[in-house]
């Protein structure tokens, strides 16, 4: 989409995705292990309004959830956000809690053109990350 200088550009294309993590990442360098691609921003960037995660198995203790940003197609990744999934015992009679990273319409995460967001977990547990955003 062509843009006009000094004109406000609003999000144009709603997007959503998920990423399933199961292997542990214990590396916080620019080359972490076991990350999974969650978001790739469009050609004009993106406005992320929701990132959450849900456990697919019992979490006997709390689990650190991690987000990494990359502006070079995943060659280098920067750790920039984490959340804590609470301990939970999987059961047919209870709701599985969702961990929210806190992004919203009032508190969006802005990604640069083509920037990527990767998800990871600190311990080997099955967690699905879910994201909603709009490309500019």
N, C-alpha and C positions, 0 to 999 in steps of 0.2 A: 504494500500500500504506500503510495506516495504521500509525504507529509508536507505541510506548509509551515514555514518558519514562523514563530511567534503566534501560532494557533494552538489551542488546546486540542489534544488528541485523547479521545476516550477509548477504553477497551472495546475491541471490535468482535473478537471471536471467543466465546466461552469454551473452556477446556476442562477436562478432568482426567485423572489417571490414578493408578495405584502401583505400588512396588512391594513385592514380597521379600522380606529379609529373613534369613535363618542362620547365617554364619556370623560369628563374632568379629567385630572390628575393635581392636585395642590400640590402634595407631592413630595419633592425632596430627601427624605430619602432613605435608602436601601430597603424600602418596599413600592414603589409607587403604587398608585391605577390606574386602567384602562389602563394598558399597553397591547400591543398586540405583540406577537412574530413575528419578521420580518425575522431573519436569524439564522440558527444554523450551525456553522462551522463544517466541516468534521473532521474525525479522526486525520488528520495532520494539521488542521488549515485552514484558508481561507484568500484570498486576495480580499477585497471589492473595487470595482472600480466605483460604482455608487449607490447613494441613493438620491431619489427625492420624492417629495410629490405633490399631486394635489388635489384641493378642489372639492368636489362633490356638493357644494351648495354655495350660496352667502356668502361672508365674509364681513360683514359690517365694520369691523376693522381688522387690522393685527392680525395674530394668531401665537402664539409661538408653534413650533413643537419641539419635544423632542426625544432624543435617549438615551437608557440605555443599559449598558453592564452587562452580568452575566456570571460568570465562574462556577456556581454551579447549573445549570439547572433551573435558575429563582428564586431560594430561596432568594438570595440577588441580588439587581440590583444597579448599580452605574450610576448616571446621568453624561454623559460625552460630549454631543453635543446638540446644538440647532440651529434652523434656524427660520426665520420669514417669514411666508406666507403673502404676501401683500393683502390688502383689494381688493375685486373683486366682481362685480355684475354679476351673471350668466346670459348669454344672448345667443340667437341662433346665433348672428352675430359677436361674439368675441371669441378669443382663450382663453381658461382657462390657466393661467400661472402655470408653474411648478416651485416649489422651490427646488433648488439643494443644497445639503449639502457639495459639493465641493470635494468629493472623485473622483479620476480618475486613469488612468494608471500611471500618473506621481506623484500622491498623494494618494496612496491607504491606506485603513484602514486594518491593519493586525489583524486577530482574532486568538486566541489560539485554540488548539484542543478542539472541543465541545463547545466553547464559544458561547453564544447567544446574539442577539441584539434585543431589544424591542423598539417599537415606541409608542408615546403618543402625545396627544394634550392638551394644557393648558385650553382650553374652549371647551364646548360641540358643536363641529362642525364635519361634516362628511369629513374626509380627508383620502385619500389612499396614503400610502407610497409604493414605488417601489424600489427594490434593485437588483443589478447585482453583482455577485462575482464568484470566482472560488475556489474550494476546492483543497488543496495540496494533 
